[in-house]
Amino acid sequence: MIKSSFRTLEEVPDYVEKSIPFFITFIGLEFAVSWIQKRKLPGRINDGISSLSLGILSRLPDVLFRSIELISYIYVWDNYRLFELPWDSPWTWYLTLLGVDFAYYCFHRMSHEVNILWAAHQVHHSSEDYNLFTALRQSVVQKYTSWMFNLPMAFFIPPSVFAVHLQFNLLYQFWIHTEVITKLGPLEWILNTPSHHRVHHGRNPYCIDKNYGGTLIIWDRLFGTFEAEDAKVVYGLTHPVNSFDPIMLQLRPLAHIWNTFWATPGFCNKLSVIFKGPGWGPGKPRLGLPEEIPVITGKEVPFNPHVPAYLNCYALVHFAVIVNLYTELLASLSVSNSFLYEIM
């Protein structure tokens, strides 16, 4: 705790960037364990490349602009804070842990229950695999709606403490995207675990809109959104997109809302298209009708078009080259932006 407490925001390390080597290591370890356990890899090559591409796209805005989550938080802190909790107090550290995780629960739940927020968040759920690659499958626009849920903490929690826990909450959620870990005993009552999060990513009717927690599962237990893993989980969206195109996966949901908005008669109904659940339609409850969720037979086969082996090899090599160029670009832009922020 002492090593993760900082007086100023400038002192807070970029824990996410420092964790990239660990991400790669754990992905390799997951592949090895899955092969030992089941004699198969934990997913498809095409889906893995798609997840990594979506992760790269989601990070690009942060290279060019400061995080809106921190900008908005600092603005409220500087202008409207009510009182200042001590940055080096253990109680401030624990309170921020709970505050950031509760804010994430609220945001995550709204991202499933409000159509315009779901249009961004569903990118993360679009994979029919469930592995550590899936954790990196993120939306470009989601961060532009999540920031507001953290603002109440800016009235009394220092930005440096908030910035640490914002990263910790994100990093914790990486390892729970795996099938190689089954149950964790008594920890299942408190922590969000791979078992709980597999349910969240399922399209089985019993999995829909369940287990929103980030680090802790206590919020789901308190607010009635918890569901234990039971029948075999089938992953992905209730209506699979059948595509690996990262641009299409990012934009298609927004295009669908746009088209539905103009095709729906009545001003109030148009607003409902945006602000009610993704399953809503005129005459339906806010979150839609549970009986309209497609039945899961257990025989569902993930979208996996056959391509010649040489094309798979080409795709892997091409992607590796692009990732290398992307990494160098990120490094150069990050240095340039740091210099600009210092002189502005």
HURA-V771532 format. One line per field, one symbol per residue. ss: DSSP state (h for helix, s for strand, l for the rest). Layout:
ss = ???
//
This chain:
ss = lhhhllllhhhlllhhhhlhhhhhhhhhhhhhhhhhhhllllllhhhhhhhhhhhhhhhhhhhhlllhhhhhhhhhhhhhlllllllllhhhhhhhhhhhhhhhhhhhhhhhhlhhhhhhhhhhhllllllhhhhlllllllhhhhhhhhhhhhhlllhhhhhhhhhhhhhhhhhlllllllllhhhhhlsllhhhhhhhlsllhhhllllllllslhhhhhhlllllllllllsllllllllllhhhhhhhhhhhhhhhhhhlllhhhhhhhhhllllllllllllllhhhllllllllllllllllhhhhhhhhhhhhhhhhhhhhhhhhhhhhhhhhhhhl
//
